[in-house]
Amino acid sequence: MSKPNGKRYRLDTVKRQYSDALDLPPDGRVEFEVGPEDDPTVFSFPHPIFTPDDMQEQLNEAKGDQASARILLGEQYADFIAAGGDVNHVALLYVGIRNEAQDKVQKVRPTKG
């Protein structure tokens, strides 16, 4: 319940405001395509600002792009490789999205309630 004077933030509201600013889907995942343009395979990973803590810890300890891609893609990894995916591209995409998000979230001012 919100405080009567509105001095308390609601975390689900704050998350929604950041998701809206970043134009994220409700599940907070980033989708990307691999393969031929006329029949690509879609893969996804959590958006960098919503990456779960355990995954973020694993990414911090990962040695190289292959390890990072395995962590980000999880069960999708084998299919990603089979589709011709490049682990370096996943790492570049993740870093690029993270950097872009940092610029955008600096402009968000969460509202209370």
C-alpha positions in Angstrom: 0.0 0.0 0.0 1.3 3.4 -0.9 1.9 6.0 1.8 -0.7 8.8 1.9 1.9 11.5 1.2 3.4 9.6 -1.8 6.9 9.4 -0.4 7.3 5.7 -1.2 8.3 4.1 -4.5 6.6 1.0 -5.9 9.3 -1.2 -7.4 7.0 -2.7 -10.0 6.2 0.9 -11.1 9.9 1.8 -11.3 10.7 -1.3 -13.3 7.9 -0.6 -15.7 9.1 3.0 -16.1 12.6 1.8 -17.0 11.1 -0.9 -19.3 9.0 1.7 -21.1 12.0 4.0 -21.5 14.0 1.2 -23.0 11.0 0.0 -25.1 11.3 -3.5 -23.7 8.8 -6.3 -24.1 7.0 -7.4 -20.9 9.4 -10.3 -20.4 12.4 -8.0 -20.5 14.3 -10.0 -23.0 16.3 -8.9 -26.0 15.5 -10.8 -29.2 17.9 -11.2 -32.1 18.0 -13.2 -35.3 20.5 -15.6 -36.8 20.5 -17.3 -40.2 19.2 -16.5 -43.6 17.1 -13.3 -43.9 14.1 -15.1 -45.4 14.1 -17.8 -42.6 16.0 -16.6 -39.5 16.0 -18.3 -36.1 15.1 -16.0 -33.1 17.1 -16.2 -29.9 16.9 -14.0 -26.8 18.6 -13.2 -23.5 17.6 -11.0 -20.6 18.1 -7.2 -21.1 21.3 -6.2 -19.4 19.6 -4.0 -16.8 17.2 -6.8 -15.8 19.8 -9.6 -15.9 19.2 -11.8 -12.8 21.9 -11.5 -10.1 23.1 -15.1 -10.4 23.5 -14.7 -14.2 25.3 -11.4 -13.7 27.7 -13.0 -11.3 28.4 -15.8 -13.8 28.9 -13.2 -16.5 31.4 -11.3 -14.3 33.4 -14.5 -13.8 33.1 -15.7 -17.4 36.4 -16.1 -19.4 35.8 -15.0 -23.0 32.9 -14.6 -25.3 32.0 -18.2 -25.6 31.5 -18.6 -21.9 29.4 -15.4 -21.8 27.3 -16.6 -24.7 26.7 -19.9 -23.0 25.5 -18.1 -19.9 23.3 -15.6 -21.8 21.7 -18.1 -24.1 21.4 -21.1 -21.6 19.5 -23.9 -23.3 19.4 -22.0 -26.6 23.2 -22.2 -27.0 23.4 -25.4 -29.0 20.6 -24.3 -31.4 22.3 -20.9 -31.7 25.6 -22.5 -32.8 23.7 -24.9 -35.1 22.0 -21.9 -36.7 25.5 -20.5 -37.5 25.6 -18.0 -34.6 28.8 -16.3 -33.7 29.6 -16.0 -29.9 31.5 -12.7 -30.5 28.4 -11.1 -32.0 26.4 -12.0 -28.9 29.0 -10.4 -26.7 29.0 -7.3 -28.9 25.2 -7.1 -28.9 25.1 -7.4 -25.1 27.7 -4.7 -24.6 26.1 -2.4 -27.1 22.6 -2.8 -25.6 24.1 -2.3 -22.1 25.8 0.9 -23.1 22.7 2.2 -24.9 20.6 1.4 -21.8 23.0 3.3 -19.5 22.5 6.4 -21.6 18.7 6.1 -21.6 18.2 5.2 -17.9 20.1 8.2 -16.8 17.3 10.3 -18.2 14.5 8.3 -16.3 13.2 9.9 -13.1 11.2 7.3 -11.3 7.9 8.5 -9.9 6.4 7.5 -6.6 3.3 5.4 -6.3 
